[in-house]
Structures are given as structure tokens and as C-alpha cells.
Amino acid sequence: MENSSSGFSESISGNQDVRIVDLIKVINELKASVQFLSDKFDQLAGDNTSMLKKVKNLREENSALKRQDVKLEDRITSLQARETSGGVEVSGFSNLHLDNVNDFRPVIMEIANDLLQCGVEDSDLLSCHRVDNKKGSVLVARSS
């Protein structure tokens, strides 16, 4: 009986060896998988940090551009006010389809001379340009 008992224990021992080898393979595969995931996580964490820095820089740049935009708008308003101080804004040109600002000169001359009887000559007009508004206004700058 001892022989049969020893064959049985060898069989169990052989099965255990196969199982242990299989478990070691599974454990090694799990280790590799965990290492892969850990490496990917580290990479994503680094990418996230980089993106956060870029977003911060873009926000700062956006704020600076907004401040610059406000300054430029103030400057434009100031320049427009200074420009219009020596001129006249004439409205009612929204339905006229004049392509060139110089096309406004004859119309302005006609308004000034025929309707207002001002005796304005072409040399009295320094410039004419369309003002960006819904009234279809034209700004006329007079010569000094």
C-alpha cells in the first residue's frame, strides 16, 4: 500500500507544481499589467500638470489681451472724439450704396451748398468717411 500511497502523493505533488507554475505566470502577468498601468498613470499625471500650466499661461495672456483691448478701445474713442471735434457728422446715408468715401464728397457739397447755403468748396473738405453705425452717418472733416 505504501507504493500506491507514494504514487498518489507524487501525483498530487506534480499537480501542485503545475498549479504553482501557472500561479507564478499569472502573478508575473499581473505585475507587468500593474507596472504598465502605473507608467501610464505617471505619464497622464505629467501631461495633466503640463496642460494645467498651459491653461494658466493662456488665461494670463487672455487677461493681458483684454486689458490691452480696453486700452486700445479707449484710445480709439479718444482719437475719434478728437477727429470729430473739427468736423461734422452727417447722417442718412444708410440707403446710399457708395463704394468709395470720395463718392460722398459731391453729396456733402450738394447738401452744404444747395440745402444749407453754406458756400462750401471742395478744398474746404479735408476728408469724408463712413461712421460704423446704423444711421449711415458720414464724418466730414473740414480744412482749417
DARA-V472612 format. One record per backbone hydrogen bond with DSSP energy under -0.5 kcal/mol. CO is the residue of the C=O (numbers start at 1). NH is the residue of the N-H. If there is no record, write none. Layout:
co	nh
CO	NH
CO	NH
//
This chain:
co	nh
1	5
2	6
3	7
4	8
5	9
6	10
7	11
8	12
9	13
10	14
11	15
12	16
13	17
14	18
15	19
16	20
17	21
18	22
19	23
20	24
21	25
22	26
23	27
24	28
25	29
26	30
27	31
28	32
29	33
30	34
31	35
32	36
33	37
34	38
35	39
36	40
37	41
38	42
39	43
40	44
41	45
42	46
43	47
44	48
45	49
46	50
47	51
48	52
49	53
50	54
51	55
52	56
53	57
54	58
55	59
56	60
57	61
58	62
59	63
60	64
61	65
62	66
63	67
64	68
65	69
66	70
67	71
68	72
69	73
70	74
71	75
72	76
73	77
74	78
75	79
76	80
77	81
78	82
79	83
80	84
81	85
83	86
84	87
86	142
88	90
88	140
89	91
90	138
93	96
96	98
97	99
100	103
101	104
102	105
102	106
103	107
104	108
105	109
106	110
107	111
108	112
109	113
110	114
110	115
111	115
111	116
112	118
121	124
122	125
124	126
124	143
127	141
129	139
131	133
133	136
135	92
135	94
136	93
137	131
138	90
138	140
139	129
139	141
140	88
141	126
141	127
//
